[in-house]
Amino acid sequence: MDDTEYTSSIADMLKALQGRDKNSIKGIFIDETLSEFYLLENEITVPRLPVKEIDIKNSHDISSQLVHLFPEYLEGHSFIKKRKPASEQHALHFIRPIEGRVIDFIHIIRFDFRFYGKRGAIVLKGDNENYPSYATDMIYFKSQLVPVYKGSDPAEIDSIRLRENFEVETDRRLFTSVIFDEFSTKEISIELSRRAGPELFRIPVKIYPFINYEYFTACFNIPDPSFEKVNASAEIYEPVFLYLYFGYRSSSGDITVERALELNDMLESGGEGVVLKPEFILDLKDFFSSYTLETDDELLLKGWKRFEIN
């Protein structure tokens, strides 16, 4: 098979998903580094992957196992060969466009297959050019809504940027946060969640900020991205994003206050931008109240926390 045939085969796997089957997972967790992962019902074997990056054949071989594990989460998605961001050289990326009222969104779910010590048991040793093949029941992921301009190419993920840099105050020090700086990105994510309203979230924003700074913008994390949850999340996040947007951008920019106020059931004019209506804030609190993080003695020993979603 050539690259085109591999890509077409992955597309066929995704098209065959009907959403009737359940995911083959035991739960959704974060580890001691606060990274998200799915715990599988059964182990899978990850083949030896090139140290340089996953190629399209690797992507096809992994997808043949992966797609059938997550029918609820991958329904309606398409595989993008050109990874976004390109630096994630050992990840598979799947996207789904969602139409909003003022802006649109791309849901992107990225599955990470980098090998390191805690990922699983080695099946076949690696060499200078390839990582070991390993068996694992943990798949690390990132699932986000990315705000994009209407009419943009979904595969390009043309995000609606907030700013080129941020200044964030933390621990009584002021940091100018450069794009793609790991520490700064974490602090910006916490700051964005605080601006949205920390009282909205039952999970502390320092442990898991639902609003995450990636793609030069404020993205929305969805740990349980079923087809229906992604749609509901886009509807609830669109006014929140517009509220945040005017905190960093001028009302005479790409999106005007007048355009944002088309969401007049959720937003109203305030200051130089828009604010969330009190009745909509109640809807937000209700939405986020379904998410909590739980632990027990066994999970404490591992340094894990489990998402409980009602």
Secondary structure, 3 states (H helix, E strand, C coil): CCHHHHHHHHHHHHHCCCCCCCCCEEEEEECCCCCEEEEEEEEEEECCCECCCCCHHHHHHHHHHHHHHCHHHHCCCEECCCCCCCCCCCEEEEEEEECCCCCEEEEEEEEECCCCHHHCEEEECCCCCECCEEEEEEEEEEEEEEEECCCCCHHHCCECCCCCEEEEEECCEEEEEECCCHHHHHHHHHHHHHHHCHHHCCCCCCCCCCEEEECCEEEEECCCCCHHHHHHHHHHHHHHHHHHHCCCCCCCCCCCHHHHHHHCCCEEEECCEEEECHHHHHHHHHHHCCEEEECCHHHHHHCCEEEEEC
